[in-house]
Amino acid sequence: LDPDPLRNIALTGNHQESYYMERRAVYLQAFLHFTHQLTRRVFFTGGVRAAYDMLKLEHESSFVEGSSSFLGNYAGSYPNLIYKPSIKQEADNKNLIITGQAGLTYRCNEKFNFFINASHGKKPDFLQIRWDSRQQVLVGEKINSLETGWKFSLAGRIFWNTTGFYRIHENVKTVIWRGSVGDGLLDGEGRAVSYGAETGIKAALIKGLEVFADYSWMFSQFDSTDVNSRNYIYAGNNFAFAPEHSYSVGINAKADISKSVRIFIT
């Protein structure tokens, strides 16, 4: 590696720029969920969610004073460093999202049941301004998921649940630390898989006092190519802020001080 990669670049000593950005979002949602008993022990569950997203983004940027930014040549933001000078502009995007899930539950008895679910989800689109101050719409992330597990209760005081899952992600948004023409802060073309398991147990010791413990394990990895079959910059890396192992232990307590006042402690 070059020990001094910036030796041939004349960095600006005095440079001032400014930009203004405001986001507004309106979401309208409708849900439908139903359960149908197929046999004495087998139940079918299904659900559909419709969401209509209305997004707006205002942006304005300017060069204030000083010397032009040399690095802006690489990102297309010259003479600025971050956003190319632009008059006030407004971007808007409207999108209808339909998602759903379906599953089967087998109830052995009142204390134990086993389930398997499949779902298709999609996050809202995302509006951003590129470094060259052009508008860009990033398609919302799609998630196809399969999960299975069980729920168990004992004497109405001990509750244990376990779930395993496998998910396929498309159009994953990630921060791209590069400044080339046509780029913005985020890239939305990543593909990835994630799978894992989580379990939790909760026990009611006395009235108003319960203890709980949860543990989860998850593996995630970006594919070698993006949704356009191009080599992906984060290939082989894991999701950010998604530890492989996580756990929590604690208590929940509540008590009635009067007929109209109740306190909670966690």
Salt bridges, closest charged atoms under 4 A:
ASP2 OD2 - ARG7 NH1 2.71
GLU17 OE1 - HIS15 NE2 2.64
GLU22 OE2 - ARG24 NH1 3.44
GLU58 OE2 - ARG24 NH2 3.48
GLU58 OE1 - LYS88 NZ 3.70
GLU90 OE1 - ARG24 NH2 3.70
GLU90 OE2 - LYS56 NZ 3.97
ASP92 OD1 - LYS94 NZ 3.99
ASP125 OD1 - LYS122 NZ 3.10
ASP132 OD2 - ARG130 NH2 2.65
GLU141 OE1 - LYS123 NZ 3.38
GLU141 OE2 - HIS169 ND1 2.94
ASP183 OD2 - ARG178 NE 2.86
GLU189 OE1 - ARG230 NH2 2.34
ASP223 OD2 - ARG191 NE 3.78
ASP226 OD2 - ARG230 NE 3.33
GLU244 OE2 - HIS245 NE2 3.89
ASP256 OD1 - ARG262 NE 2.59
